[in-house]
Amino acid sequence: MKPRFLPEIRPTQWNYVVDITGRWSGGRYRFVQRYRSGMQHNKGEEFDAPFARLDRMGPVRFDLHWYRHTGQVVEAP
């Protein structure tokens, strides 16, 4: 995923993406973006923000969910 969606890191004066990862938590796989702050008051601080998740529903079946900007999780139709 990284070469395609994050070919280079472009620092800005705001928050910018420095990494894309994924991790299992129980039966869920979460896709996570790692951000670094470029603002003067917290320059260099990093935080994780999940943007999608797959819920395992069976041996070969998953449900897709994504995170809205409001923090609400929405299931794909």
C-alpha positions as CSV (number, residue, x, y, z in Angstrom):
1,M,0.0,0.0,0.0
2,K,2.7,2.5,0.9
3,P,4.3,2.8,-2.6
4,R,1.0,3.4,-4.2
5,F,-0.8,5.7,-1.7
6,L,2.2,7.3,0.1
7,P,5.0,7.5,-2.5
8,E,6.7,10.4,-0.6
9,I,6.3,12.3,2.6
10,R,5.5,16.0,2.0
11,P,5.8,18.1,5.2
12,T,3.3,20.9,5.5
13,Q,2.5,23.5,8.2
14,W,-0.5,21.4,9.2
15,N,-0.8,17.7,10.0
16,Y,0.6,15.4,7.2
17,V,0.6,11.6,6.7
18,V,3.9,9.8,7.3
19,D,2.9,6.2,7.3
20,I,0.0,3.8,6.4
21,T,-0.3,0.6,8.4
22,G,-2.8,-2.1,9.3
23,R,-3.3,-4.1,12.4
24,W,-5.6,-6.9,13.7
25,S,-7.7,-6.5,16.8
26,G,-9.7,-9.6,17.5
27,G,-11.7,-10.3,14.3
28,R,-11.2,-6.8,12.9
29,Y,-8.4,-5.5,10.7
30,R,-8.0,-1.7,10.8
31,F,-6.2,0.5,8.3
32,V,-4.4,3.3,10.0
33,Q,-2.7,6.5,8.9
34,R,0.0,8.0,11.0
35,Y,0.1,11.7,11.0
36,R,2.9,14.2,12.1
37,S,2.1,17.7,13.1
38,G,3.9,20.6,11.4
39,M,2.3,23.3,13.6
40,Q,4.6,25.4,15.8
41,H,3.0,24.6,19.2
42,N,3.3,20.8,18.7
43,K,5.8,20.3,15.9
44,G,6.9,16.7,15.4
45,E,4.2,15.1,17.5
46,E,2.6,12.0,15.9
47,F,-0.8,10.4,16.2
48,D,-2.7,7.5,14.6
49,A,-6.1,7.9,12.8
50,P,-7.9,4.8,11.6
51,F,-9.8,5.3,8.3
52,A,-11.3,1.9,7.4
53,R,-11.8,-1.6,8.9
54,L,-12.7,-5.1,7.8
55,D,-14.8,-7.2,10.2
56,R,-14.4,-10.9,9.8
57,M,-17.9,-12.5,9.4
58,G,-16.9,-16.0,8.4
59,P,-14.0,-18.0,6.9
60,V,-14.0,-16.0,3.6
61,R,-16.4,-13.2,4.4
62,F,-15.7,-9.7,5.6
63,D,-17.8,-6.5,6.2
64,L,-16.2,-3.2,5.2
65,H,-16.6,-0.1,7.4
66,W,-15.0,3.4,7.2
67,Y,-14.6,6.3,9.6
68,R,-16.3,9.6,8.8
69,H,-14.7,12.9,9.8
70,T,-17.3,13.1,12.6
71,G,-15.8,9.9,14.2
72,Q,-18.9,7.9,13.2
73,V,-18.3,4.4,11.7
74,V,-20.3,3.6,8.6
75,E,-20.9,0.2,7.1
76,A,-20.6,-0.2,3.3
77,P,-23.9,-1.0,1.7
